[in-house]
Amino acid sequence: MLVNGKWAADWQPVQKADVQGRFVRQMSEFRNWITPDGRPGPTGQEGFEAEAGRYRLYVALICPWASRTLIARKLKGLEDLIPVTVVNPTLGDQGWEFGGAEGADEDPLFGATHLHQIYTRADAAYTGRATVPVLWDMKRNVMVNNESADILRMFDTAFAGLAPSDHVLYPADLADQIDALSPRLYEKLNNGVYRAGFASSQGAYDEAVEDVFAMLDELEAGMKGDFLLGNKVTEADIRAFVTLIRFDAAYHGLFKTNRRQIKDYPRLTGLLRRMLALPGVAETVNMDHILRGYYSIKALNPEGIRPAAPDHVVALLKGE
């Protein structure tokens, strides 16, 4: 991680845990928003106006948080407005790296070799982990935002005047339901699998696994339409999808969330099929990067042996 702008330690999956051994995730610190007219968003400063070609998105295809933003970019038709740079799927001793792997890119802006160099361009004294996604302003050469939930929301709203879309991911009539579900979905499922996989005590693991499967059971029982909150895709579906599509291939084994698989949940499996059938969504899922990335975590898989993707997951990705 970075300490006062200097790389100070090899990358480790767990940088912090509480006294009970629970995994503690670093909070995002860059929280400016792109808005249609450049006025301040819910957090941050003004001046980030929606413009074609002004912003670049840095992502890792292994990462569920980054994948949220890629899906929103696809569904909202922003591919021509916001270019993407993909880092390597495996984390090196200095974290996310650029280039050198199939499907990964060199840094086109600064020729950086590691993502942490982008962070120190944004803040020369930055302390913390260099995480994805990153939304970079190429006009002002500053980091706009590194919080996937913010980027997901701003992609839904900021560029509507430049790229009209039939998809509204945060519709007013479902806003209260999305706001109620999202924090629980994050804590129990999205971050719950990480809390299980990176737990450093039996109690912390047991607590996390209970949360994961309670949430899956709740989602399965609560689905009444094609998607989580009815018959139209929303932000809630994107938030769930990025964990569900990785679950059987990575979390079930590596993170020991192995009571059941997603294939044991008929409605959630149907949700995966419908999400993957939406234009562009399947293109955001790179199972090779996902398997390479997760199974390169030495603390959990010291031999680096990478399993094959489960047959039923491969079939889903093929649309079968």
N, C-alpha and C positions, 0 to 999 in steps of 0.2 A: 504494500500500500504506500501511498504518498504521505510524507510528513513534512510539512512546511515546503512543499514543492519538490522534495527529493524522494526518489524511490528508496524505501528503507527496509523492505522485507520481501521474501519470496511470497508469491500469492498463496493464500490458504483459504479453504472454503468457509471456515468459521473464524471470523476476526473478533467476535464478541459473543459471550454467553452470560446469562444471568446466574445467580447463585444456585438455582435449581437445575442448571445444565441446559436451559432452554436456549436455542439458537436465537440471536438478536440481529435483525437485519438493519443495515445502515440506512438512514433516511436520506432522501435526495435533497440536494442543496440548491440547485439551479432551478428556479421556479418562475421564470418569466413566461408570458403567454403571447402567441401570435393572435391578433384579432383583425377583423375586417378593416378597421380604420386606424390601427396602431395604438388605440387607447389601452390602458392597463387592463389585464384580465383579472381573475379572482385573486391572483398574487402577482408580485413583481412590478416591474417598471413599464412605462409606456414606450412606444417607438418601434414595436415589432409588428409592422403591417403585413398583411397577407400579400405576397407578391410571387409571381411565377419565377422559379429559378433562383430565388434568394436563399433558400434554406436547404441544408443537407442533413439527412438522417443517417446516423451511425448505428448499426445493429449487429447482433450475433444471432444466427439462425437457430442455435441451440436454445437461446434464452426465451422463456415464455413472456417476459415483460416486454422485450423488444418486439416479439411477434405480435403483441397487441397492436402496436403502432403500424406494423407492416400490413396487417389485415385491414385496419381502418384506412390506410393509404390506398389499398386496392379497392375497397368497397366504395370509397368516396371519389374515386377516379383522379387521384392526385399524382399518379406516376410521372406524368410529364412536368409537373410543377415542382416536385420535391425529389431530387436524386438520392440514391441510397449507396452507402458504403458498407460492405459486409466484412467483419473481422473473421479471423481464423476460428474454427470450432473448438480447438483445444487451448486451454489456458496455460501459458508458460509461466516461468518464475516471475515475470513482470506483468502478469495479467494478460489482457486481450492484446493480440498481435495482429498486424496487418500482413496480408499476402502470404504466399507460400503454400496454400492449400486450395484444392479444387473448390470453386464456388466462393472463394474469399478474394477480397480486393486489396490493392495497395491504397494507401492514403493519397487521394488526388489533390488535396489542398496544401499540405505542408511536407509531404514525404515522411511523415512520422512512421516509426517502426512499431510503436505501441500506443494504445489508446490513452495511457496516462500522460503522454506528451500533449495530447489535445486538451486534457484537463489543466495542465500547467500553462498552456496558452491562454486559457480562460481565466485562470487565477494562479499566478506565479507562486503563491504561498499555500496552495490547496493542501489540505490534510484529509485523507480518506481514501476510499477505494474508487478506482476508475471503472464505473459501471456503464452498461448499455441499458436502454437506448440513450443517445445523445442527439439533440436537435441543435444544429449549428447555424448561425447567421453568417453567410458568406459576404454580406454587404458590410456589416460592422465588425466582422471577425470576432464574434463573442459567442459564448454558449447561451442558448436561449433557455433550454430546459433539459433535465435528465430524469424526469419523473414520468413513467409510462402512462399513468392514469391521466395526467395533465395533457400529454401529447395526444392520447386517444381522444379526449374530449375536444381539444382544439382542432384536430383534423376533421372532426364532425361539423364544426361550426365556422371556423375562420375563413375557409376558402370557398364557401358556397357561392359567392359572386363570381369566382373564377372557374369553378368546376361544379356546376349544378349536378345533383345526384338524387336518385329516387330513394336512397337509403337515409333515414334519419336515425342515428344510433342512440340519441338521447332525447326521445320525443317527450313533449311536455306532459302528455297524458299518462306516461309511464315513469316520469322522473322520480316520483316519490317511491315507487317500487324498486327502481334501480338504485336509488340512494340507500334504501333500507337493506337491499341484498348485497351490494358491492362490498362493504366492509366485512361482512360475515363470510362472504365467498372468499375474500382475500385471506382473512385470518385462518379460517378452517381448512380451505382447500388449496388455493394458490400458494400461500406461504406455509400451509399446514404440511404439505409433502416435504418441504425443506426443513421444517421444524422436526419432522420425524427423521429424515435422513441425516441431519447434522446435530441431532440431540447428543448430549454428552452425559446423560444419565438415563437410567431405565424409566424413572418417573416422567421425565420430559418426553421421552419417546412414547410411552403409553398414552399420555395426555394428547399428544399430537395425532396419533393414529386414531384415537376415539373421535377427534374432531374431523379428520379427513373422511371417515366413513359415515359419520353422522351427516355431514354435508352432502355427500354423494347420495345417501338414502333420501335426504330431504329433496334434493333436486329431482331425483327419479320420481318420487311420489308426487311432486308438485307440478310436473309438466302436464299441461292440458291441451297444448297446441303443438305446432311444429317447432317452436322455440321456447325458451324458458318462460317468457312473459306473454305468450300469445302466438300469433301466426306471422309475425314480422321479426326479423333479426334486429337485435339491439346491442348496445354496449355490454349488457350482461352476458350475452351469448359469447361474445369475443373473450370476455374475462374468463369464462368457464372453459371455452374451447382450448385455449392454449395449454391448460393443464391436462384436460381430458385426452388430447391427442398424444401427449408424452407419457401418459400414465402407465399403460401396459408395457411399453418399450423400455422405459427408464425407471420411473418411480417405484413401480411394483417390485422390482428386484433390487436395484441399487439402493433405494431409500427405505426398503423394508416395509412398504405400505402394501402388504401382500395378503390381506384378508380376502379380497376379491379383486377382479379386474374390471375395467370398464365394459368389456364384452359381456359381463354378467348383468349389466344394466341395459335392458332393451331400449328404453326411451332415450337414455343418454347416448347409446350407440346410434340411434336414429338421428339425434341432434348432430353428432359428428358427421354423419352422411350428408345431412342437409347443409351444414356449414361448408363442407368440402365441395359441395356442388355449386356454391355461390361463385360467381366469376372472380377468378384471381386468388381465392383463398387457398386452394391446394398448392399454389405456387409459393406460398409463404412457409410451407412445411418441408423441411429438408431432413429426412430421417437419418441420412448419413451424418450430417452435422450434429444432429441430436445425439446419436449413439456415440460418435467420436468424442463429443464434448463431455457428456456426463460420465462416460466410462474412462475418461482421462483424469478424473479426480483421484489423485493418488491416496488421499486420506481414506477414501472409500473403496478403491480398487487398485491396490498397489502394484499388481502385476500388469495392469493395463489391458487385460483381456476384454475384448469388445464382443458382445453377443450379436447374433443376427436379430433383425426386427421380427417380432411375432408375425406369423402368417396372416392372422386376421387384421393386423394393422396395415400390412402391405396391401391386402385386398381392399381395405377402406380407402387407402391413398390412390388406388387404381380405379376407384369408383365402382367396385364390385360388391 
